[in-house]
Amino acid sequence: MLEELKKQVVEANRGLKDAALAILTWGNASGFDPESGLVVIKGSGVAYEDMGVDDLAVVDLDGNAVEGAATPSTDLATHLTLYRNFPSARGVIHTHSLYATAWAQLGRDIPCYGTTHADYFPGPIPCTRTLGSDEVSGDYELATGDAIVQRFADLDPAKMRAVLVRYHGPFVWGSSPADALHNAMVLEYVSQQAFNTSVLSGGADPTIDRDLMHKHYERKFGKDAYYGQSPAARVR
């Protein structure tokens, strides 16, 4: 299982570049195996096109090294916090994708303006609070994860599978590394749609009707889903 997860994590990291979600080495993907309690994550500073399983780090949920010579991504503590607190997460992706990061830099939730957004995210995509100076100067990556968990106090991370970190960028998760990549691609697409809609609206707030929003999410991901495939059946 661990060897298969490593392959999935390599593919997800390479997919960041293929999907134009990251340039240089500005993103990372990880995967979690609940049976062993181990996390596989991209090595810090590794180019996507050169990445192989030897460029990954394997750690436990406390961040202790288990396998691999690579230095884990600097965002490791944030990934681990999400796995510890979001039981449905089996893959986590962090990027600095253009439009999602623009919303994060503004500190704004991404409004749900239409059904494309609602097909994947049942409401505005949340943005975290600003970190305090003591959090920034202390264990910054851990504080980032804690801020995400705090933002989800009244949200279900099994449904809202994305967040914007204030001034920083998006973190996205899913049922596997590939599913997390899928959701990251959708997040960037709806981020651009929302930006264009906001500009074209001329200051209006044309957010979607709540009933229509829930209809689109539930028909794709609800217990009686009939549009496309259920999350469990989706081809990855």
Secondary structure, 3 states (H helix, E strand, C coil): CHHHHHHHHHHHHHHHHHCCCCCCCCCEEEEEECCCCEEEEEECCCCHHHCCHHHEEEEECCCCEEECCCCECCCHHHHHHHHHHCCCCCEEEECCCHHHHHHHHHCCCECCCCHHHHCCCCCCECECCCCCHHHHHCCHHHHHHHHHHHHCCCCCCCCCCEEEECCCEEEEEECCHHHHHHHHHHHHHHHHHHHHHHHHHCCCCCCCCHHHHHHHHHHHHCCCCCCCCCCCCCCC
